[in-house]
Structures are given as structure tokens and as C-alpha cells.
Amino acid sequence: MNILVAPDSFKDSLSASEASRIISEAISALIPSASIRQIPISDGGEGLLEALLTPLQGTLVSVSVKDPLHRTIEASYGLVDQGKTAIIEMATASGLELLSIEERNPLITSTYGTGELIKDALDKGCTKIIIGLGGSATNDGGMGMIKALGGLFLDQHQQEIEEGGGALNTLYSIDLSGLDKRLQHVEIICACDVSNPLTGTSGASYVYAKQKGASEDMLAVLDSNLNKYSTVVKKTLKKDLKHIPGTGAAGGTAMGLLAFLDATLAPGIDLITKLLHLEKHIKEAQLVVTGEGKIDAQTLHGKTIMGIASLAKKHSVPVLVFTGSIGQGISEIYDQGVTAIFSIVNKPMSLETAIKNATQLLHASVTNVFTSLNTQL
């Protein structure tokens, strides 16, 4: 039996590669004759580099950059296609997991480090850059990123404004005369896992800023600041982008990439399935096993599970999903190609306990399901 194991990461607990290994080991123990292909997946968020670097025979590059609070850290990105293409995972430089819970504050966190990764890729001679936008700790619209690349963001006194989403209300003008000229000759593709616009109740601030440390009182401020930002961008570049789906990704970094770097916004899962030739592998399989940390209504909008399920449905291949948490609004998922969903949490427990024991819980859940299935295979 040919089985494709293609999970995303289980946030804060298991990487996609770890989840893939655990699932495969559990299946192999019960069905030694099974032919299992492992393809860890990402939808453009955390895990993009892990998902693409090995299959594309790339190399890892380490760079000293500034983290979201401007502390010096080591971050990595990948080079593929004989060094012509860079794969940058924004979270490695500007990610939420770089900060403790107490440090998370989108009023002051910055995307500066992501800009430094882009600059290093330019220094390496890259002519194409793929940027995964998930997992950011920021809400600055990509301002810090553009600062690192030579842009200036000025107040009414022509002084540079501070870092972070909280400073955007003082923005008066943008000077791009110092922006790195090499950017004009580079193709930039943003792998995006959400369809939210920049502002409004479904925008970057109201939907995602809480998980980045924002209080209820901050949400309106951050949203208003991004609105101010988009107004100055429109005045400077004659580009009105704030209502475009996806520009709210990574605290508005997607909008900054489109506005200043003429980037292309692409659904992350579509980009990755194409690069990894996933449809070919699904077509050759008799069963697909996937999973991620949480399944809910958001899963229907560009997440890994739906990208895999739609391809599997096309070729009539059943899909089993393992997840840590099952939320509301998932009934449509079954119409889109998912055969069954299984929670790996086998009894009442706290989130902390589930995360700590994710390896054992996933292995036990897969074992239980395939013990039952094995009598029918």
C-alpha cells in the first residue's frame, strides 16, 4: 500500500518533519509492508524553509540580524536553484517564537530583521526571493523591513519615526531615494497563508494582533495606524492596496512587500505544492495522512489541509487528518476532500500538557486509528 504522509507543523510542539516521522513510524509498526513517502508541508508560515530546502537540494545560510526587539540574533534562510533563489522564512528573524510571552508587543516589534535577510540574499546575487509570511511578531506593515533596505519613514519634522506598529501614527512622508537599487531586478514572491485585508475588523490588527501580545485597547490603535500608513503609501506611490486580500498577512508586511518591492502575493500552499510536485505524489498514493495543530473555520481559507485535500479529491484519494484541536465551523471540510479528522488529545488536559506530550499523543492516536484500519487494509 502506498501512503503519503504530508503534515504541517503542530504549532509550539512538533515541526512538520517531526510530525511526519512520528506518523510514519506508527504506521510502519503496524503495516510493515506499506510504502510510505514523507513530505513535510508548510502553507507559507513557519516550516517553509524546512519543507523546501531538502527536497530542492538547497543550502542553509546563517546571518546576524535584529530580532523583533532589535537584539542581535542568528537567523537562517535557504539558497536553491544553484544559489539564484533565496527562500526566506520571516519567522526566523521577526517571528513570535523569538519572544517570551511578556516581551510580545506589536506596538514596538519590528520587521527590520526580515529586511536584513533580504539584503543578504541580494549580496549573494539572488535574482528571485520567496518569502514565507507566517508566524510574525509584528504589526508594522513591513516598515522595519523597508528601513533595513534603505527606505526612510519620516514624521512632519522630517525625522525618522520609531520602530513598530505604534509609531505609524506619526508617519508623514516616505523617502525611497536610498532604497537598494538591486531590488528593481529581483522577483519577489510572498507565500501567504491568509486572505485578510490590511485594515478593518477582518484585517491584520483585529484578527491577529492579540496573539502577538496586543491588549483589547491596542487593537483600534494598531488598525488606525495601519490605515494612516496605507494613506501615506498611497500618496507616495499612487498605490491603493489596503483592501486587497492577503495584504494583512504578517501584520501588514504583505502590503509593504507589494507596495515597495512590487512583490507577487501567492497562496503559500499552492506555491509549495507546485514546487514539491505534490499532486504527482498524491496521485500515486492510495492514502494521504496529514495534520496540523488546530483545525477550525480558518482551515478552509488557504491552509495546508485544504490544499492537500483538494488535490486528493481530484484523484479520489482518501485523506486522514490528525490534529491537536478541533474547532468550530469545520463541516465544509468534509466536502472538500477530507475523509476523517482525529484529535490526538485522548482525555481532558491543558494546552501546556498537550504541547509537552505531543509526540506521545500523536503516535498513540495514529496507532489507534491504523489498528482499526489495518483489519480492512
Secondary structure, 3 states (H helix, E strand, C coil): CEEEECCCCECCCECHHHHHHHHHHHHHHHCCCCEEEECCCCCCCCCHHHHHHCCCCCEEEEEEEECCCCCEEEEEEEEECCCCEEEEECHHHHEHHHCCHHHCCCCCCCCHHHHHHHHHHHHCCCCEEEEECCCECCCCCCHHHHHHCCCEEECCCCCECCCCHHHHHHCCEEECCCCCHHHHHCEEEEEECCCCCCCCCCCHHHHHHHHHCCCHHHHHHHHHHHHHHHHHHHHHHCCCCCCCCCCCHHHHHHHHHHHHHCCEEEEHHHHHHHHCCHHHHHHHCCEEEEEEEEECHHHHCCCHHHHHHHHHHHCCCCEEEEEEEECCCCHHHHHHCCCEEEECCCCCCCHHHHHHCHHHHHHHHHHHHHHHHHCCC
